[in-house]
Amino acid sequence: MPFLEDFNQLPPAAQLLYIWEHGYYLAARPAEGTGLVKLYQTGALFVEIHFKNPSDFEILRAFHDPVHLQPYLDQIDLNGLLRP
C-alpha cells in the first residue's frame, strides 16, 4: 500500500493495524477539547490519529499533501542544522 485511496477504504481497525505495523511516529499535538493527535508516516502517506485516551481513538485523516504538516512544524528544532 500506502495509497491514500486504498488506506481510506480500510475499516478503522485495519487502518490502525497498518499504521502500527508499517508506520513511524513523527509528532504529537494537543487535540481540541481533550486528548492528543499523533502523526504517523508510512512511505509518502501521513496519518493523524486522535487519542482521547489510550484505548479510545479516531483516525482523523490520511494525506499526502505536506501542507497538512503545518501544525507540527513548530516542534522541529532546526537550530543545530543552521549555520550562521
CNS distance restraints for C-alpha pairs under 8 A (distance, minus, plus):
assign (resid   1 and name CA) (resid   6 and name CA) 7.01 0.50 0.50
assign (resid   1 and name CA) (resid   7 and name CA) 7.38 0.50 0.50
assign (resid   2 and name CA) (resid   6 and name CA) 7.21 0.50 0.50
assign (resid   2 and name CA) (resid   7 and name CA) 6.52 0.50 0.50
assign (resid   2 and name CA) (resid  42 and name CA) 6.88 0.50 0.50
assign (resid   2 and name CA) (resid  43 and name CA) 6.58 0.50 0.50
assign (resid   2 and name CA) (resid  44 and name CA) 7.33 0.50 0.50
assign (resid   2 and name CA) (resid  45 and name CA) 6.17 0.50 0.50
assign (resid   3 and name CA) (resid   7 and name CA) 6.13 0.50 0.50
assign (resid   3 and name CA) (resid  45 and name CA) 7.26 0.50 0.50
assign (resid   4 and name CA) (resid   8 and name CA) 6.07 0.50 0.50
assign (resid   4 and name CA) (resid  45 and name CA) 6.83 0.50 0.50
assign (resid   4 and name CA) (resid  62 and name CA) 6.76 0.50 0.50
assign (resid   4 and name CA) (resid  63 and name CA) 6.66 0.50 0.50
assign (resid   4 and name CA) (resid  64 and name CA) 7.45 0.50 0.50
assign (resid   5 and name CA) (resid   9 and name CA) 6.41 0.50 0.50
assign (resid   6 and name CA) (resid  10 and name CA) 6.81 0.50 0.50
assign (resid   7 and name CA) (resid  15 and name CA) 6.57 0.50 0.50
assign (resid   7 and name CA) (resid  62 and name CA) 7.85 0.50 0.50
assign (resid   8 and name CA) (resid  15 and name CA) 7.83 0.50 0.50
assign (resid   8 and name CA) (resid  62 and name CA) 7.33 0.50 0.50
assign (resid  10 and name CA) (resid  14 and name CA) 5.88 0.50 0.50
assign (resid  10 and name CA) (resid  15 and name CA) 5.85 0.50 0.50
assign (resid  11 and name CA) (resid  15 and name CA) 6.25 0.50 0.50
assign (resid  12 and name CA) (resid  16 and name CA) 6.20 0.50 0.50
assign (resid  12 and name CA) (resid  58 and name CA) 7.78 0.50 0.50
assign (resid  12 and name CA) (resid  59 and name CA) 6.94 0.50 0.50
assign (resid  13 and name CA) (resid  17 and name CA) 6.22 0.50 0.50
assign (resid  14 and name CA) (resid  18 and name CA) 6.08 0.50 0.50
assign (resid  15 and name CA) (resid  19 and name CA) 6.32 0.50 0.50
assign (resid  16 and name CA) (resid  20 and name CA) 6.16 0.50 0.50
assign (resid  16 and name CA) (resid  59 and name CA) 7.83 0.50 0.50
assign (resid  17 and name CA) (resid  21 and name CA) 6.13 0.50 0.50
assign (resid  18 and name CA) (resid  22 and name CA) 5.85 0.50 0.50
assign (resid  18 and name CA) (resid  23 and name CA) 7.25 0.50 0.50
assign (resid  19 and name CA) (resid  23 and name CA) 4.47 0.50 0.50
assign (resid  19 and name CA) (resid  24 and name CA) 7.64 0.50 0.50
assign (resid  19 and name CA) (resid  40 and name CA) 7.24 0.50 0.50
assign (resid  19 and name CA) (resid  41 and name CA) 7.87 0.50 0.50
assign (resid  19 and name CA) (resid  42 and name CA) 7.26 0.50 0.50
assign (resid  22 and name CA) (resid  42 and name CA) 6.09 0.50 0.50
assign (resid  23 and name CA) (resid  40 and name CA) 5.88 0.50 0.50
assign (resid  23 and name CA) (resid  41 and name CA) 5.21 0.50 0.50
assign (resid  23 and name CA) (resid  42 and name CA) 4.53 0.50 0.50
assign (resid  24 and name CA) (resid  40 and name CA) 5.26 0.50 0.50
assign (resid  24 and name CA) (resid  41 and name CA) 5.18 0.50 0.50
assign (resid  24 and name CA) (resid  42 and name CA) 6.37 0.50 0.50
assign (resid  25 and name CA) (resid  38 and name CA) 7.44 0.50 0.50
assign (resid  25 and name CA) (resid  39 and name CA) 6.13 0.50 0.50
assign (resid  25 and name CA) (resid  40 and name CA) 4.46 0.50 0.50
assign (resid  25 and name CA) (resid  41 and name CA) 6.60 0.50 0.50
assign (resid  26 and name CA) (resid  38 and name CA) 7.64 0.50 0.50
assign (resid  26 and name CA) (resid  39 and name CA) 5.53 0.50 0.50
assign (resid  26 and name CA) (resid  40 and name CA) 5.43 0.50 0.50
assign (resid  26 and name CA) (resid  41 and name CA) 6.91 0.50 0.50
assign (resid  27 and name CA) (resid  38 and name CA) 5.89 0.50 0.50
assign (resid  27 and name CA) (resid  39 and name CA) 5.25 0.50 0.50
assign (resid  27 and name CA) (resid  40 and name CA) 7.37 0.50 0.50
assign (resid  27 and name CA) (resid  72 and name CA) 6.74 0.50 0.50
assign (resid  27 and name CA) (resid  75 and name CA) 7.80 0.50 0.50
assign (resid  28 and name CA) (resid  36 and name CA) 6.66 0.50 0.50
assign (resid  28 and name CA) (resid  37 and name CA) 5.53 0.50 0.50
assign (resid  28 and name CA) (resid  38 and name CA) 4.26 0.50 0.50
assign (resid  28 and name CA) (resid  39 and name CA) 5.94 0.50 0.50
assign (resid  28 and name CA) (resid  72 and name CA) 7.31 0.50 0.50
assign (resid  29 and name CA) (resid  36 and name CA) 5.88 0.50 0.50
assign (resid  29 and name CA) (resid  37 and name CA) 5.35 0.50 0.50
assign (resid  29 and name CA) (resid  38 and name CA) 6.57 0.50 0.50
assign (resid  29 and name CA) (resid  71 and name CA) 7.62 0.50 0.50
assign (resid  29 and name CA) (resid  72 and name CA) 7.03 0.50 0.50
assign (resid  30 and name CA) (resid  34 and name CA) 7.62 0.50 0.50
assign (resid  30 and name CA) (resid  35 and name CA) 6.47 0.50 0.50
assign (resid  30 and name CA) (resid  36 and name CA) 4.69 0.50 0.50
assign (resid  30 and name CA) (resid  37 and name CA) 6.06 0.50 0.50
assign (resid  31 and name CA) (resid  35 and name CA) 5.44 0.50 0.50
assign (resid  31 and name CA) (resid  36 and name CA) 4.83 0.50 0.50
assign (resid  31 and name CA) (resid  37 and name CA) 5.53 0.50 0.50
assign (resid  31 and name CA) (resid  50 and name CA) 7.10 0.50 0.50
assign (resid  34 and name CA) (resid  52 and name CA) 6.18 0.50 0.50
assign (resid  35 and name CA) (resid  50 and name CA) 7.00 0.50 0.50
assign (resid  35 and name CA) (resid  51 and name CA) 5.52 0.50 0.50
assign (resid  35 and name CA) (resid  52 and name CA) 4.25 0.50 0.50
assign (resid  35 and name CA) (resid  53 and name CA) 6.27 0.50 0.50
assign (resid  36 and name CA) (resid  50 and name CA) 5.75 0.50 0.50
assign (resid  36 and name CA) (resid  51 and name CA) 5.30 0.50 0.50
assign (resid  36 and name CA) (resid  52 and name CA) 6.56 0.50 0.50
assign (resid  37 and name CA) (resid  48 and name CA) 6.31 0.50 0.50
assign (resid  37 and name CA) (resid  49 and name CA) 5.44 0.50 0.50
assign (resid  37 and name CA) (resid  50 and name CA) 4.29 0.50 0.50
assign (resid  37 and name CA) (resid  51 and name CA) 6.12 0.50 0.50
assign (resid  38 and name CA) (resid  48 and name CA) 5.61 0.50 0.50
assign (resid  38 and name CA) (resid  49 and name CA) 5.32 0.50 0.50
assign (resid  38 and name CA) (resid  50 and name CA) 6.46 0.50 0.50
assign (resid  38 and name CA) (resid  51 and name CA) 7.57 0.50 0.50
assign (resid  39 and name CA) (resid  46 and name CA) 6.94 0.50 0.50
assign (resid  39 and name CA) (resid  47 and name CA) 5.76 0.50 0.50
assign (resid  39 and name CA) (resid  48 and name CA) 4.64 0.50 0.50
assign (resid  39 and name CA) (resid  49 and name CA) 6.58 0.50 0.50
assign (resid  40 and name CA) (resid  46 and name CA) 5.70 0.50 0.50
assign (resid  40 and name CA) (resid  47 and name CA) 5.21 0.50 0.50
assign (resid  40 and name CA) (resid  48 and name CA) 6.45 0.50 0.50
assign (resid  41 and name CA) (resid  45 and name CA) 5.72 0.50 0.50
assign (resid  41 and name CA) (resid  46 and name CA) 4.46 0.50 0.50
assign (resid  41 and name CA) (resid  47 and name CA) 6.26 0.50 0.50
assign (resid  42 and name CA) (resid  46 and name CA) 6.49 0.50 0.50
assign (resid  44 and name CA) (resid  64 and name CA) 6.04 0.50 0.50
assign (resid  45 and name CA) (resid  62 and name CA) 6.77 0.50 0.50
assign (resid  45 and name CA) (resid  63 and name CA) 5.82 0.50 0.50
assign (resid  45 and name CA) (resid  64 and name CA) 5.14 0.50 0.50
assign (resid  46 and name CA) (resid  62 and name CA) 5.55 0.50 0.50
assign (resid  46 and name CA) (resid  63 and name CA) 5.29 0.50 0.50
assign (resid  46 and name CA) (resid  64 and name CA) 6.11 0.50 0.50
assign (resid  47 and name CA) (resid  59 and name CA) 7.49 0.50 0.50
assign (resid  47 and name CA) (resid  60 and name CA) 7.64 0.50 0.50
assign (resid  47 and name CA) (resid  61 and name CA) 5.83 0.50 0.50
assign (resid  47 and name CA) (resid  62 and name CA) 4.28 0.50 0.50
assign (resid  47 and name CA) (resid  63 and name CA) 6.44 0.50 0.50
assign (resid  48 and name CA) (resid  59 and name CA) 6.16 0.50 0.50
assign (resid  48 and name CA) (resid  60 and name CA) 5.52 0.50 0.50
assign (resid  48 and name CA) (resid  61 and name CA) 5.52 0.50 0.50
assign (resid  48 and name CA) (resid  62 and name CA) 6.43 0.50 0.50
assign (resid  49 and name CA) (resid  57 and name CA) 6.72 0.50 0.50
assign (resid  49 and name CA) (resid  58 and name CA) 5.77 0.50 0.50
assign (resid  49 and name CA) (resid  59 and name CA) 4.41 0.50 0.50
assign (resid  49 and name CA) (resid  60 and name CA) 5.51 0.50 0.50
assign (resid  49 and name CA) (resid  61 and name CA) 7.39 0.50 0.50
assign (resid  50 and name CA) (resid  57 and name CA) 5.48 0.50 0.50
assign (resid  50 and name CA) (resid  58 and name CA) 5.19 0.50 0.50
assign (resid  50 and name CA) (resid  59 and name CA) 6.16 0.50 0.50
assign (resid  50 and name CA) (resid  60 and name CA) 6.38 0.50 0.50
assign (resid  51 and name CA) (resid  55 and name CA) 7.65 0.50 0.50
assign (resid  51 and name CA) (resid  56 and name CA) 5.93 0.50 0.50
assign (resid  51 and name CA) (resid  57 and name CA) 4.38 0.50 0.50
assign (resid  51 and name CA) (resid  58 and name CA) 6.62 0.50 0.50
assign (resid  52 and name CA) (resid  56 and name CA) 5.49 0.50 0.50
assign (resid  52 and name CA) (resid  57 and name CA) 5.95 0.50 0.50
assign (resid  53 and name CA) (resid  57 and name CA) 7.06 0.50 0.50
assign (resid  63 and name CA) (resid  68 and name CA) 7.64 0.50 0.50
assign (resid  66 and name CA) (resid  70 and name CA) 7.71 0.50 0.50
assign (resid  69 and name CA) (resid  73 and name CA) 6.64 0.50 0.50
assign (resid  70 and name CA) (resid  74 and name CA) 7.99 0.50 0.50
assign (resid  72 and name CA) (resid  76 and name CA) 7.47 0.50 0.50
assign (resid  78 and name CA) (resid  82 and name CA) 6.39 0.50 0.50
